[in-house]
Amino acid sequence: LHSFPTRRSSDLLAVWSMLEEATSIDKAGTASAHFDLILDAWLLFSSPVPVEGKRIRTKHGGLGGLQESGYAAGGQATAGSAEGLLGTKILNVLQNLVLAAPEDRLEELMGSLCAALASFSAPTCMIRALMCTIERIEDAWKARKVYAQRAQERAAWRASFLKSIQAMLTEYVRADTGAEAAASISSRRLCGGLFTLGELAMMDISVISQGVITQVQTIATNTIWRNGERVDTDARVRGHAFAALGKFCLKKDLLAKKSVELLVLHLNPGESLVVRNNVLVALGDLCMQYTSLVDRFVPHMTDLFCDSSDLLRKQAAMILAS
């Protein structure tokens, strides 16, 4: 892991894929012997990277050393996507082992995961794995009948975490937010917060308020105004906002009815590739759950068969064929 930048990422991914498979087969047998080693690997991987490029281990240090995952303008995967995939593999191995892991080390792992989420420093492709690992630890505590003494603490953390996301979005979309304050909220943090909101909505839509939905819609539709001028939002951030909005719609049928035309509107060629792709995926999900609602807009989706983007043509084919 120390040599991640120079070692072939495919070799590391192959090793962790094999570990993931092995631990899924023999969870109890490998936990006691290897959990400490796997956890140490995770803590080392997730620790910040100083200027000289060597990772340092810090307790609950977040994921400051990881780059954002995603795609460059030319459609090429960024370096962060490889690290994000590796981190997800490590987390999947940990998920397989937590049920039989030592109690003190579970506490250490939980602290690291919560810090990574709360700092919004994790690549978006890792957020689902982070949240699933947290759920798996809570399941382990429930199985050991020790969760009750932690229930209040866990509820307080979730509430605080959600408030921090709401506060960030509020600050970003406010009309009176100064340019300097808005610039301090990085695209990476916004992407992480929006993706996390979508995942939280899939788990429990009741935690998502109408105010949060309005903020997400404002970011997605690129309608933030400051000092009488519209402020352009990064395309990646808007793509994540549409993805979150789609997940909200899956859990709120009334919102889906109000939002479907808005989603279709943003399939137009004038939008960025990431926005159109995420809108298409959201419409595909809605089509599965609210077929009659989306049926009349299928021609707009089939129009993408003739799009200049290979990605959109393939995405449209897969979604409409499923």
DRENVO-424370 format. One record per residue (C-alpha): residue in one letter; x, y, z; residue number from 0. Coordinates in nm, 3 decimals, always signed. Layout:
{zadren->A X->X Y->Y Z->Z gulum->NUM}
...
//
This chain:
{zadren->L X->+0.000 Y->+0.000 Z->+0.000 gulum->0}
{zadren->H X->+0.292 Y->+0.236 Z->+0.063 gulum->1}
{zadren->S X->+0.386 Y->+0.198 Z->-0.302 gulum->2}
{zadren->F X->+0.038 Y->+0.247 Z->-0.448 gulum->3}
{zadren->P X->+0.141 Y->+0.526 Z->-0.688 gulum->4}
{zadren->T X->+0.420 Y->+0.313 Z->-0.839 gulum->5}
{zadren->R X->+0.283 Y->-0.039 Z->-0.804 gulum->6}
{zadren->R X->+0.043 Y->-0.152 Z->-1.074 gulum->7}
{zadren->S X->-0.306 Y->-0.086 Z->-0.944 gulum->8}
{zadren->S X->-0.435 Y->-0.393 Z->-1.125 gulum->9}
{zadren->D X->-0.205 Y->-0.615 Z->-0.913 gulum->10}
{zadren->L X->-0.335 Y->-0.464 Z->-0.588 gulum->11}
{zadren->L X->-0.695 Y->-0.490 Z->-0.702 gulum->12}
{zadren->A X->-0.641 Y->-0.856 Z->-0.795 gulum->13}
{zadren->V X->-0.501 Y->-0.935 Z->-0.450 gulum->14}
{zadren->W X->-0.785 Y->-0.761 Z->-0.266 gulum->15}
{zadren->S X->-1.042 Y->-0.921 Z->-0.494 gulum->16}
{zadren->M X->-0.909 Y->-1.263 Z->-0.396 gulum->17}
{zadren->L X->-0.917 Y->-1.165 Z->-0.027 gulum->18}
{zadren->E X->-1.274 Y->-1.045 Z->-0.069 gulum->19}
{zadren->E X->-1.374 Y->-1.379 Z->-0.218 gulum->20}
{zadren->A X->-1.185 Y->-1.583 Z->+0.042 gulum->21}
{zadren->T X->-1.329 Y->-1.395 Z->+0.339 gulum->22}
{zadren->S X->-1.682 Y->-1.419 Z->+0.203 gulum->23}
{zadren->I X->-1.649 Y->-1.799 Z->+0.207 gulum->24}
{zadren->D X->-1.487 Y->-1.840 Z->+0.549 gulum->25}
{zadren->K X->-1.582 Y->-1.535 Z->+0.754 gulum->26}
{zadren->A X->-1.551 Y->-1.671 Z->+1.106 gulum->27}
{zadren->G X->-1.238 Y->-1.873 Z->+1.038 gulum->28}
{zadren->T X->-1.034 Y->-1.584 Z->+0.903 gulum->29}
{zadren->A X->-1.159 Y->-1.300 Z->+1.124 gulum->30}
{zadren->S X->-0.961 Y->-1.366 Z->+1.439 gulum->31}
{zadren->A X->-0.640 Y->-1.433 Z->+1.252 gulum->32}
{zadren->H X->-0.651 Y->-1.156 Z->+0.993 gulum->33}
{zadren->F X->-0.884 Y->-0.877 Z->+1.104 gulum->34}
{zadren->D X->-0.602 Y->-0.682 Z->+1.272 gulum->35}
{zadren->L X->-0.392 Y->-0.700 Z->+0.958 gulum->36}
{zadren->I X->-0.678 Y->-0.596 Z->+0.729 gulum->37}
{zadren->L X->-0.777 Y->-0.310 Z->+0.959 gulum->38}
{zadren->D X->-0.417 Y->-0.187 Z->+0.974 gulum->39}
{zadren->A X->-0.409 Y->-0.194 Z->+0.595 gulum->40}
{zadren->W X->-0.728 Y->+0.016 Z->+0.584 gulum->41}
{zadren->L X->-0.594 Y->+0.269 Z->+0.837 gulum->42}
{zadren->L X->-0.273 Y->+0.298 Z->+0.639 gulum->43}
{zadren->F X->-0.460 Y->+0.333 Z->+0.311 gulum->44}
{zadren->S X->-0.700 Y->+0.597 Z->+0.443 gulum->45}
{zadren->S X->-0.441 Y->+0.810 Z->+0.619 gulum->46}
{zadren->P X->-0.347 Y->+1.150 Z->+0.472 gulum->47}
{zadren->V X->-0.060 Y->+1.177 Z->+0.225 gulum->48}
{zadren->P X->+0.198 Y->+1.447 Z->+0.305 gulum->49}
{zadren->V X->+0.383 Y->+1.645 Z->+0.040 gulum->50}
{zadren->E X->+0.662 Y->+1.390 Z->-0.002 gulum->51}
{zadren->G X->+0.401 Y->+1.133 Z->-0.109 gulum->52}
{zadren->K X->+0.437 Y->+0.872 Z->+0.168 gulum->53}
{zadren->R X->+0.127 Y->+0.778 Z->+0.359 gulum->54}
{zadren->I X->+0.131 Y->+0.831 Z->+0.732 gulum->55}
{zadren->R X->-0.093 Y->+0.657 Z->+0.979 gulum->56}
{zadren->T X->-0.316 Y->+0.881 Z->+1.184 gulum->57}
{zadren->K X->-0.602 Y->+0.776 Z->+1.405 gulum->58}
{zadren->H X->-0.942 Y->+0.876 Z->+1.262 gulum->59}
{zadren->G X->-0.766 Y->+1.094 Z->+1.007 gulum->60}
{zadren->G X->-1.025 Y->+1.077 Z->+0.734 gulum->61}
{zadren->L X->-0.923 Y->+1.012 Z->+0.376 gulum->62}
{zadren->G X->-0.726 Y->+1.323 Z->+0.300 gulum->63}
{zadren->G X->-0.479 Y->+1.137 Z->+0.083 gulum->64}
{zadren->L X->-0.726 Y->+1.013 Z->-0.175 gulum->65}
{zadren->Q X->-0.813 Y->+1.188 Z->-0.495 gulum->66}
{zadren->E X->-1.170 Y->+1.226 Z->-0.615 gulum->67}
{zadren->S X->-1.284 Y->+0.952 Z->-0.844 gulum->68}
{zadren->G X->-1.444 Y->+1.030 Z->-1.173 gulum->69}
{zadren->Y X->-1.364 Y->+1.115 Z->-1.533 gulum->70}
{zadren->A X->-1.166 Y->+1.387 Z->-1.699 gulum->71}
{zadren->A X->-1.311 Y->+1.598 Z->-1.977 gulum->72}
{zadren->G X->-1.195 Y->+1.352 Z->-2.239 gulum->73}
{zadren->G X->-1.378 Y->+1.064 Z->-2.076 gulum->74}
{zadren->Q X->-1.066 Y->+0.905 Z->-1.926 gulum->75}
{zadren->A X->-1.080 Y->+0.771 Z->-1.570 gulum->76}
{zadren->T X->-0.887 Y->+0.980 Z->-1.319 gulum->77}
{zadren->A X->-0.625 Y->+0.834 Z->-1.088 gulum->78}
{zadren->G X->-0.861 Y->+0.870 Z->-0.795 gulum->79}
{zadren->S X->-1.100 Y->+0.614 Z->-0.941 gulum->80}
{zadren->A X->-0.837 Y->+0.340 Z->-0.904 gulum->81}
{zadren->E X->-0.772 Y->+0.430 Z->-0.542 gulum->82}
{zadren->G X->-1.145 Y->+0.451 Z->-0.477 gulum->83}
{zadren->L X->-1.195 Y->+0.102 Z->-0.618 gulum->84}
{zadren->L X->-0.910 Y->-0.033 Z->-0.407 gulum->85}
{zadren->G X->-1.055 Y->+0.128 Z->-0.095 gulum->86}
{zadren->T X->-1.392 Y->-0.028 Z->-0.171 gulum->87}
{zadren->K X->-1.230 Y->-0.371 Z->-0.200 gulum->88}
{zadren->I X->-1.060 Y->-0.328 Z->+0.139 gulum->89}
{zadren->L X->-1.389 Y->-0.222 Z->+0.296 gulum->90}
{zadren->N X->-1.567 Y->-0.523 Z->+0.145 gulum->91}
{zadren->V X->-1.310 Y->-0.752 Z->+0.308 gulum->92}
{zadren->L X->-1.364 Y->-0.577 Z->+0.642 gulum->93}
{zadren->Q X->-1.741 Y->-0.619 Z->+0.606 gulum->94}
{zadren->N X->-1.690 Y->-0.994 Z->+0.575 gulum->95}
{zadren->L X->-1.489 Y->-1.005 Z->+0.896 gulum->96}
{zadren->V X->-1.660 Y->-0.768 Z->+1.139 gulum->97}
{zadren->L X->-1.904 Y->-1.017 Z->+1.292 gulum->98}
{zadren->A X->-1.618 Y->-1.206 Z->+1.459 gulum->99}
{zadren->A X->-1.375 Y->-0.917 Z->+1.502 gulum->100}
{zadren->P X->-1.231 Y->-0.801 Z->+1.838 gulum->101}
{zadren->E X->-1.449 Y->-0.542 Z->+2.012 gulum->102}
{zadren->D X->-1.175 Y->-0.283 Z->+2.068 gulum->103}
{zadren->R X->-1.073 Y->-0.286 Z->+1.704 gulum->104}
{zadren->L X->-1.434 Y->-0.251 Z->+1.589 gulum->105}
{zadren->E X->-1.445 Y->+0.075 Z->+1.783 gulum->106}
{zadren->E X->-1.130 Y->+0.188 Z->+1.605 gulum->107}
{zadren->L X->-1.273 Y->+0.096 Z->+1.265 gulum->108}
{zadren->M X->-1.602 Y->+0.273 Z->+1.338 gulum->109}
{zadren->G X->-1.414 Y->+0.589 Z->+1.434 gulum->110}
{zadren->S X->-1.217 Y->+0.581 Z->+1.110 gulum->111}
{zadren->L X->-1.526 Y->+0.526 Z->+0.895 gulum->112}
{zadren->C X->-1.726 Y->+0.802 Z->+1.063 gulum->113}
{zadren->A X->-1.435 Y->+1.044 Z->+1.029 gulum->114}
{zadren->A X->-1.400 Y->+0.962 Z->+0.660 gulum->115}
{zadren->L X->-1.770 Y->+1.029 Z->+0.598 gulum->116}
{zadren->A X->-1.791 Y->+1.340 Z->+0.813 gulum->117}
{zadren->S X->-1.488 Y->+1.500 Z->+0.644 gulum->118}
{zadren->F X->-1.633 Y->+1.442 Z->+0.295 gulum->119}
{zadren->S X->-1.283 Y->+1.339 Z->+0.193 gulum->120}
{zadren->A X->-1.373 Y->+0.994 Z->+0.058 gulum->121}
{zadren->P X->-1.409 Y->+0.945 Z->-0.318 gulum->122}
{zadren->T X->-1.776 Y->+0.910 Z->-0.401 gulum->123}
{zadren->C X->-1.727 Y->+0.556 Z->-0.528 gulum->124}
{zadren->M X->-1.631 Y->+0.454 Z->-0.172 gulum->125}
{zadren->I X->-1.917 Y->+0.617 Z->+0.017 gulum->126}
{zadren->R X->-2.162 Y->+0.329 Z->-0.025 gulum->127}
{zadren->A X->-1.900 Y->+0.083 Z->+0.101 gulum->128}
{zadren->L X->-1.825 Y->+0.310 Z->+0.399 gulum->129}
{zadren->M X->-2.193 Y->+0.325 Z->+0.494 gulum->130}
{zadren->C X->-2.242 Y->-0.049 Z->+0.444 gulum->131}
{zadren->T X->-1.944 Y->-0.122 Z->+0.668 gulum->132}
{zadren->I X->-2.090 Y->+0.104 Z->+0.939 gulum->133}
{zadren->E X->-2.419 Y->-0.085 Z->+0.913 gulum->134}
{zadren->R X->-2.235 Y->-0.417 Z->+0.937 gulum->135}
{zadren->I X->-2.056 Y->-0.305 Z->+1.255 gulum->136}
{zadren->E X->-2.387 Y->-0.197 Z->+1.408 gulum->137}
{zadren->D X->-2.532 Y->-0.538 Z->+1.317 gulum->138}
{zadren->A X->-2.236 Y->-0.703 Z->+1.491 gulum->139}
{zadren->W X->-2.300 Y->-0.496 Z->+1.804 gulum->140}
{zadren->K X->-2.668 Y->-0.591 Z->+1.795 gulum->141}
{zadren->A X->-2.577 Y->-0.959 Z->+1.763 gulum->142}
{zadren->R X->-2.352 Y->-0.926 Z->+2.068 gulum->143}
{zadren->K X->-2.629 Y->-0.740 Z->+2.253 gulum->144}
{zadren->V X->-2.408 Y->-0.437 Z->+2.314 gulum->145}
{zadren->Y X->-2.574 Y->-0.197 Z->+2.070 gulum->146}
{zadren->A X->-2.823 Y->-0.058 Z->+2.324 gulum->147}
{zadren->Q X->-2.548 Y->+0.122 Z->+2.514 gulum->148}
{zadren->R X->-2.430 Y->+0.281 Z->+2.188 gulum->149}
{zadren->A X->-2.770 Y->+0.359 Z->+2.037 gulum->150}
{zadren->Q X->-2.787 Y->+0.715 Z->+2.166 gulum->151}
{zadren->E X->-2.433 Y->+0.788 Z->+2.053 gulum->152}
{zadren->R X->-2.500 Y->+0.647 Z->+1.704 gulum->153}
{zadren->A X->-2.825 Y->+0.844 Z->+1.670 gulum->154}
{zadren->A X->-2.648 Y->+1.163 Z->+1.774 gulum->155}
{zadren->W X->-2.373 Y->+1.104 Z->+1.520 gulum->156}
{zadren->R X->-2.620 Y->+1.045 Z->+1.237 gulum->157}
{zadren->A X->-2.812 Y->+1.361 Z->+1.324 gulum->158}
{zadren->S X->-2.494 Y->+1.566 Z->+1.343 gulum->159}
{zadren->F X->-2.368 Y->+1.421 Z->+1.014 gulum->160}
{zadren->L X->-2.692 Y->+1.504 Z->+0.834 gulum->161}
{zadren->K X->-2.691 Y->+1.858 Z->+0.977 gulum->162}
{zadren->S X->-2.336 Y->+1.911 Z->+0.849 gulum->163}
{zadren->I X->-2.446 Y->+1.818 Z->+0.495 gulum->164}
{zadren->Q X->-2.750 Y->+2.046 Z->+0.520 gulum->165}
{zadren->A X->-2.534 Y->+2.332 Z->+0.645 gulum->166}
{zadren->M X->-2.289 Y->+2.290 Z->+0.357 gulum->167}
{zadren->L X->-2.566 Y->+2.289 Z->+0.095 gulum->168}
{zadren->T X->-2.738 Y->+2.586 Z->+0.259 gulum->169}
{zadren->E X->-2.417 Y->+2.786 Z->+0.253 gulum->170}
{zadren->Y X->-2.355 Y->+2.696 Z->-0.111 gulum->171}
{zadren->V X->-2.698 Y->+2.786 Z->-0.250 gulum->172}
{zadren->R X->-2.763 Y->+3.100 Z->-0.042 gulum->173}
{zadren->A X->-2.795 Y->+3.416 Z->-0.249 gulum->174}
{zadren->D X->-2.597 Y->+3.622 Z->+0.004 gulum->175}
{zadren->T X->-2.302 Y->+3.383 Z->+0.025 gulum->176}
{zadren->G X->-1.984 Y->+3.561 Z->-0.079 gulum->177}
{zadren->A X->-1.771 Y->+3.434 Z->-0.365 gulum->178}
{zadren->E X->-1.486 Y->+3.352 Z->-0.130 gulum->179}
{zadren->A X->-1.710 Y->+3.153 Z->+0.106 gulum->180}
{zadren->A X->-1.867 Y->+2.964 Z->-0.183 gulum->181}
{zadren->A X->-1.526 Y->+2.885 Z->-0.331 gulum->182}
{zadren->S X->-1.420 Y->+2.733 Z->+0.002 gulum->183}
{zadren->I X->-1.679 Y->+2.458 Z->-0.051 gulum->184}
{zadren->S X->-1.496 Y->+2.235 Z->-0.295 gulum->185}
{zadren->S X->-1.661 Y->+2.031 Z->-0.569 gulum->186}
{zadren->R X->-1.528 Y->+1.720 Z->-0.400 gulum->187}
{zadren->R X->-1.706 Y->+1.800 Z->-0.074 gulum->188}
{zadren->L X->-2.029 Y->+1.881 Z->-0.255 gulum->189}
{zadren->C X->-2.015 Y->+1.558 Z->-0.457 gulum->190}
{zadren->G X->-1.953 Y->+1.359 Z->-0.140 gulum->191}
{zadren->G X->-2.236 Y->+1.528 Z->+0.046 gulum->192}
{zadren->L X->-2.484 Y->+1.486 Z->-0.238 gulum->193}
{zadren->F X->-2.398 Y->+1.121 Z->-0.295 gulum->194}
{zadren->T X->-2.430 Y->+1.053 Z->+0.078 gulum->195}
{zadren->L X->-2.773 Y->+1.221 Z->+0.086 gulum->196}
{zadren->G X->-2.889 Y->+0.985 Z->-0.187 gulum->197}
{zadren->E X->-2.767 Y->+0.683 Z->+0.007 gulum->198}
{zadren->L X->-2.931 Y->+0.810 Z->+0.328 gulum->199}
{zadren->A X->-3.257 Y->+0.857 Z->+0.139 gulum->200}
{zadren->M X->-3.251 Y->+0.497 Z->+0.017 gulum->201}
{zadren->M X->-3.205 Y->+0.384 Z->+0.378 gulum->202}
{zadren->D X->-3.460 Y->+0.618 Z->+0.539 gulum->203}
{zadren->I X->-3.631 Y->+0.889 Z->+0.333 gulum->204}
{zadren->S X->-3.782 Y->+1.042 Z->+0.647 gulum->205}
{zadren->V X->-3.447 Y->+1.207 Z->+0.729 gulum->206}
{zadren->I X->-3.459 Y->+1.409 Z->+0.405 gulum->207}
{zadren->S X->-3.649 Y->+1.734 Z->+0.457 gulum->208}
{zadren->Q X->-3.825 Y->+1.941 Z->+0.192 gulum->209}
{zadren->G X->-3.559 Y->+2.207 Z->+0.239 gulum->210}
{zadren->V X->-3.285 Y->+1.961 Z->+0.147 gulum->211}
{zadren->I X->-3.479 Y->+1.848 Z->-0.161 gulum->212}
{zadren->T X->-3.513 Y->+2.212 Z->-0.273 gulum->213}
{zadren->Q X->-3.140 Y->+2.270 Z->-0.225 gulum->214}
{zadren->V X->-3.055 Y->+1.961 Z->-0.429 gulum->215}
{zadren->Q X->-3.295 Y->+2.070 Z->-0.706 gulum->216}
{zadren->T X->-3.136 Y->+2.415 Z->-0.710 gulum->217}
{zadren->I X->-2.789 Y->+2.270 Z->-0.756 gulum->218}
{zadren->A X->-2.902 Y->+2.014 Z->-1.013 gulum->219}
{zadren->T X->-3.080 Y->+2.269 Z->-1.232 gulum->220}
{zadren->N X->-2.792 Y->+2.518 Z->-1.211 gulum->221}
{zadren->T X->-3.014 Y->+2.795 Z->-1.074 gulum->222}
{zadren->I X->-2.797 Y->+2.948 Z->-0.802 gulum->223}
{zadren->W X->-2.800 Y->+3.330 Z->-0.813 gulum->224}
{zadren->R X->-2.566 Y->+3.567 Z->-0.631 gulum->225}
{zadren->N X->-2.558 Y->+3.945 Z->-0.667 gulum->226}
{zadren->G X->-2.812 Y->+3.927 Z->-0.948 gulum->227}
{zadren->E X->-2.604 Y->+3.686 Z->-1.156 gulum->228}
{zadren->R X->-2.642 Y->+3.313 Z->-1.211 gulum->229}
{zadren->V X->-2.349 Y->+3.112 Z->-1.079 gulum->230}
{zadren->D X->-2.243 Y->+2.813 Z->-1.286 gulum->231}
{zadren->T X->-2.209 Y->+2.493 Z->-1.082 gulum->232}
{zadren->D X->-1.951 Y->+2.230 Z->-1.172 gulum->233}
{zadren->A X->-2.099 Y->+1.961 Z->-1.400 gulum->234}
{zadren->R X->-1.987 Y->+1.678 Z->-1.170 gulum->235}
{zadren->V X->-2.167 Y->+1.839 Z->-0.877 gulum->236}
{zadren->R X->-2.483 Y->+1.880 Z->-1.085 gulum->237}
{zadren->G X->-2.458 Y->+1.517 Z->-1.194 gulum->238}
{zadren->H X->-2.445 Y->+1.402 Z->-0.832 gulum->239}
{zadren->A X->-2.736 Y->+1.632 Z->-0.748 gulum->240}
{zadren->F X->-2.949 Y->+1.468 Z->-1.018 gulum->241}
{zadren->A X->-2.847 Y->+1.124 Z->-0.892 gulum->242}
{zadren->A X->-2.954 Y->+1.221 Z->-0.539 gulum->243}
{zadren->L X->-3.280 Y->+1.367 Z->-0.669 gulum->244}
{zadren->G X->-3.349 Y->+1.043 Z->-0.854 gulum->245}
{zadren->K X->-3.306 Y->+0.846 Z->-0.532 gulum->246}
{zadren->F X->-3.538 Y->+1.083 Z->-0.349 gulum->247}
{zadren->C X->-3.797 Y->+1.022 Z->-0.621 gulum->248}
{zadren->L X->-3.769 Y->+0.645 Z->-0.578 gulum->249}
{zadren->K X->-3.883 Y->+0.687 Z->-0.219 gulum->250}
{zadren->K X->-4.136 Y->+0.970 Z->-0.272 gulum->251}
{zadren->D X->-4.391 Y->+0.902 Z->-0.544 gulum->252}
{zadren->L X->-4.535 Y->+1.255 Z->-0.530 gulum->253}
{zadren->L X->-4.188 Y->+1.400 Z->-0.583 gulum->254}
{zadren->A X->-4.137 Y->+1.161 Z->-0.875 gulum->255}
{zadren->K X->-4.454 Y->+1.289 Z->-1.042 gulum->256}
{zadren->K X->-4.338 Y->+1.648 Z->-1.001 gulum->257}
{zadren->S X->-3.980 Y->+1.582 Z->-1.114 gulum->258}
{zadren->V X->-4.005 Y->+1.350 Z->-1.414 gulum->259}
{zadren->E X->-4.049 Y->+1.631 Z->-1.668 gulum->260}
{zadren->L X->-3.761 Y->+1.821 Z->-1.508 gulum->261}
{zadren->L X->-3.539 Y->+1.516 Z->-1.552 gulum->262}
{zadren->V X->-3.639 Y->+1.467 Z->-1.916 gulum->263}
{zadren->L X->-3.569 Y->+1.836 Z->-1.985 gulum->264}
{zadren->H X->-3.206 Y->+1.783 Z->-1.883 gulum->265}
{zadren->L X->-3.149 Y->+1.508 Z->-2.138 gulum->266}
{zadren->N X->-3.108 Y->+1.776 Z->-2.402 gulum->267}
{zadren->P X->-2.774 Y->+1.791 Z->-2.590 gulum->268}
{zadren->G X->-2.691 Y->+2.130 Z->-2.442 gulum->269}
{zadren->E X->-2.624 Y->+1.970 Z->-2.104 gulum->270}
{zadren->S X->-2.293 Y->+1.815 Z->-2.003 gulum->271}
{zadren->L X->-2.229 Y->+1.445 Z->-2.048 gulum->272}
{zadren->V X->-2.224 Y->+1.369 Z->-1.674 gulum->273}
{zadren->V X->-2.559 Y->+1.545 Z->-1.620 gulum->274}
{zadren->R X->-2.728 Y->+1.368 Z->-1.912 gulum->275}
{zadren->N X->-2.588 Y->+1.031 Z->-1.810 gulum->276}
{zadren->N X->-2.705 Y->+1.060 Z->-1.448 gulum->277}
{zadren->V X->-3.047 Y->+1.188 Z->-1.557 gulum->278}
{zadren->L X->-3.079 Y->+0.889 Z->-1.790 gulum->279}
{zadren->V X->-2.990 Y->+0.647 Z->-1.510 gulum->280}
{zadren->A X->-3.241 Y->+0.817 Z->-1.277 gulum->281}
{zadren->L X->-3.515 Y->+0.790 Z->-1.542 gulum->282}
{zadren->G X->-3.429 Y->+0.423 Z->-1.592 gulum->283}
{zadren->D X->-3.473 Y->+0.358 Z->-1.220 gulum->284}
{zadren->L X->-3.801 Y->+0.549 Z->-1.214 gulum->285}
{zadren->C X->-3.922 Y->+0.356 Z->-1.516 gulum->286}
{zadren->M X->-3.882 Y->+0.033 Z->-1.320 gulum->287}
{zadren->Q X->-4.077 Y->+0.164 Z->-1.021 gulum->288}
{zadren->Y X->-4.328 Y->+0.401 Z->-1.183 gulum->289}
{zadren->T X->-4.366 Y->+0.257 Z->-1.532 gulum->290}
{zadren->S X->-4.679 Y->+0.447 Z->-1.631 gulum->291}
{zadren->L X->-4.523 Y->+0.774 Z->-1.517 gulum->292}
{zadren->V X->-4.220 Y->+0.746 Z->-1.745 gulum->293}
{zadren->D X->-4.374 Y->+0.561 Z->-2.041 gulum->294}
{zadren->R X->-4.467 Y->+0.874 Z->-2.236 gulum->295}
{zadren->F X->-4.107 Y->+0.997 Z->-2.214 gulum->296}
{zadren->V X->-3.946 Y->+0.683 Z->-2.353 gulum->297}
{zadren->P X->-3.906 Y->+0.845 Z->-2.701 gulum->298}
{zadren->H X->-3.681 Y->+1.107 Z->-2.540 gulum->299}
{zadren->M X->-3.466 Y->+0.826 Z->-2.403 gulum->300}
{zadren->T X->-3.455 Y->+0.637 Z->-2.734 gulum->301}
{zadren->D X->-3.337 Y->+0.957 Z->-2.906 gulum->302}
{zadren->L X->-3.006 Y->+0.895 Z->-2.727 gulum->303}
{zadren->F X->-2.944 Y->+0.597 Z->-2.957 gulum->304}
{zadren->C X->-2.836 Y->+0.858 Z->-3.212 gulum->305}
{zadren->D X->-2.629 Y->+1.066 Z->-2.967 gulum->306}
{zadren->S X->-2.268 Y->+1.151 Z->-3.048 gulum->307}
{zadren->S X->-2.154 Y->+1.007 Z->-2.712 gulum->308}
{zadren->D X->-2.067 Y->+0.635 Z->-2.709 gulum->309}
{zadren->L X->-2.135 Y->+0.625 Z->-2.336 gulum->310}
{zadren->L X->-2.487 Y->+0.763 Z->-2.366 gulum->311}
{zadren->R X->-2.574 Y->+0.533 Z->-2.655 gulum->312}
{zadren->K X->-2.460 Y->+0.228 Z->-2.458 gulum->313}
{zadren->Q X->-2.628 Y->+0.348 Z->-2.139 gulum->314}
{zadren->A X->-2.957 Y->+0.407 Z->-2.320 gulum->315}
{zadren->A X->-2.941 Y->+0.063 Z->-2.480 gulum->316}
{zadren->M X->-2.877 Y->-0.112 Z->-2.148 gulum->317}
{zadren->I X->-3.147 Y->+0.079 Z->-1.961 gulum->318}
{zadren->L X->-3.418 Y->+0.037 Z->-2.222 gulum->319}
{zadren->A X->-3.334 Y->-0.330 Z->-2.275 gulum->320}
{zadren->S X->-3.357 Y->-0.411 Z->-1.903 gulum->321}
//
